[in-house]
Amino acid sequence: MEELITVDDPAWPTLLEVIITSSEVITRMLPADARQGRRCLHRLQVSARSWLGAMALHSGGLLVDHGWVRVLGGSSGLPGMPDLLRASALPTIASAHPAPSRLIIAYDVLGGVFAIKGGVAPAGALPGKPGEVLYFAPDCLEWESLELSYENWLRWLLSGRLAGFYESFRWSGWQQETRTLALDQGVSFTPPLWSAEAQNDIDATDRHPVPLAELLGLHSEFSRRFGLPDPGLS
C-alpha cells in the first residue's frame, strides 16, 4: 500500500489544478472516503503517480458538464454513485483475482459507458489496445476505442471538446434536464438513439429519466437482438 501511495511525483496536485483552474466545463468534485480510496488503489494496483491512481485515492468522482458525464473515483461519495470497484464488480482483494478485461471509469446520461481496456480480453473481444479508453456508444450499441490513455481522456473531458463529441445527441434544454437527474439515473429516448429518427432530430424524441441499470440492460438486450457482440453491461 505505502509503495503505491508514497511516490515522488503524485498526480493529484496536477489533476486538481486542471479541474479547478483549467477546466472549460462546469465540474463538481464529489467527497472522498480516505479508507475506501486506499482500498481501491491497492485493488487496482496502480500508483498515486498516475491519474487513475489519483482519482482512486483522492476522489469520490467528478460530475462533468452539468453531470452529463459521471467520472468514477475510488470511494462512493454520494448515494447512487458507484466507485471504480463496484462499477466493474471487482472484489477488494487484488491477489486472489486476475485483472479485468475492462475497467469501467465513467457513465454518461445517455447510457454510454467509458472503460479502460485490460490485457486479458480474448482477441477481438474488445477494440483498441490494452490501456486505451473505450466507449460503449448507445447510438450504435458497440464498443469503440478513443485511442486515448486515461490521463489524456480526462484532460479531453475537461477541455470543452466534449460538446463536439455529443453534438448530435444534445437537445434543447439538456442542461436543466441533466442537472435534475439522480446519480443512478439516465435518459431514455423514444425512438431510441440508434434509430434514424433520433439521429435525424434529437429534439423530436420523447425523453424521460430511468434507472441507469435499466438503461444499460436495454442496450445489452438490443445488442443481442441485433446480433451484435454482448457488451457486458448487464
Protein Blocks (a to p, Z undefined) as FASTA:
>chain_A
ZZmmmcfbdfklmmmmmmmmmpcbdcddddddfklmmmmmmmnopafkbmklmmmmmpgb
dceehhlaccddfbdfbghiacfklmnopafblklpccdfbdcfbdcfkopacddddfkb
cehkagcjehiacdddfklopacdehiafklmmmmmmnopmmmmmmmmccehklmmmmmp
cfkbccdddddfkbmklmmommlpccddddfklmmmmmmmmmmmnopacehlZZ
